[in-house]
Amino acid sequence: MAKPTPKKRPATAPSDLIPDFKRVKAGAKATKLPGIEEATSYGTPSMKVKGKFLLRMREPDILVLMCSLEEKEFLMQNRPKIYFESDHYKGWPAILIRLSKIKDDELTHRIAVAWALQAPKKLLAEVAGSKKK
């Protein structure tokens, strides 16, 4: 007797992610932080800071964003309609965001916080130095 084929989550076509990713790109641009680059991760649109993973579209309306574990717990407890995790991301410093529930200014802020977490020290120092001027 043949084993049943395990159900796979339907693949999301990258074109299905473009409308949401445009909003994410606008948020990244609004941070005015240097070194943010568009990329692809697991076949989906993503962004990196100087080659280091920053964020990616997981599926329509769902963004994966780097986040400290402490902040992740705080956000999920206090804003569960926006921030959550799947089993895959448990114990991992990344949070899932429902884009339909988050305001643009909060999205921009979250991207800036993730940038500060992922940016190389040299880039962090450059930005800190330019703000003092």
Secondary structure in CASP SS format (residue, H / E / C, confidence):
PFRMAT SS
TARGET T0000
AUTHOR 0000-0000-0000
METHOD secondary structure of the structure
MODEL  1
M C 1.00
A C 1.00
K C 1.00
P C 1.00
T C 1.00
P C 1.00
K C 1.00
K C 1.00
R C 1.00
P C 1.00
A C 1.00
T C 1.00
A C 1.00
P H 1.00
S H 1.00
D H 1.00
L H 1.00
I H 1.00
P H 1.00
D H 1.00
F H 1.00
K H 1.00
R H 1.00
V H 1.00
K H 1.00
A H 1.00
G H 1.00
A H 1.00
K H 1.00
A H 1.00
T H 1.00
K C 1.00
L C 1.00
P C 1.00
G C 1.00
I E 1.00
E E 1.00
E E 1.00
A E 1.00
T E 1.00
S E 1.00
Y C 1.00
G C 1.00
T E 1.00
P E 1.00
S E 1.00
M E 1.00
K E 1.00
V E 1.00
K C 1.00
G C 1.00
K E 1.00
F E 1.00
L E 1.00
L E 1.00
R E 1.00
M E 1.00
R E 1.00
E E 1.00
P C 1.00
D C 1.00
I E 1.00
L E 1.00
V E 1.00
L E 1.00
M E 1.00
C C 1.00
S C 1.00
L H 1.00
E H 1.00
E H 1.00
K H 1.00
E H 1.00
F H 1.00
L H 1.00
M H 1.00
Q H 1.00
N H 1.00
R C 1.00
P C 1.00
K C 1.00
I C 1.00
Y E 1.00
F E 1.00
E C 1.00
S C 1.00
D H 1.00
H H 1.00
Y H 1.00
K C 1.00
G C 1.00
W C 1.00
P C 1.00
A E 1.00
I E 1.00
L E 1.00
I E 1.00
R E 1.00
L H 1.00
S H 1.00
K H 1.00
I C 1.00
K C 1.00
D H 1.00
D H 1.00
E H 1.00
L H 1.00
T H 1.00
H H 1.00
R H 1.00
I H 1.00
A H 1.00
V H 1.00
A H 1.00
W H 1.00
A H 1.00
L H 1.00
Q H 1.00
A C 1.00
P C 1.00
K H 1.00
K H 1.00
L H 1.00
L H 1.00
A H 1.00
E H 1.00
V H 1.00
A H 1.00
G H 1.00
S H 1.00
K H 1.00
K H 1.00
K C 1.00
END
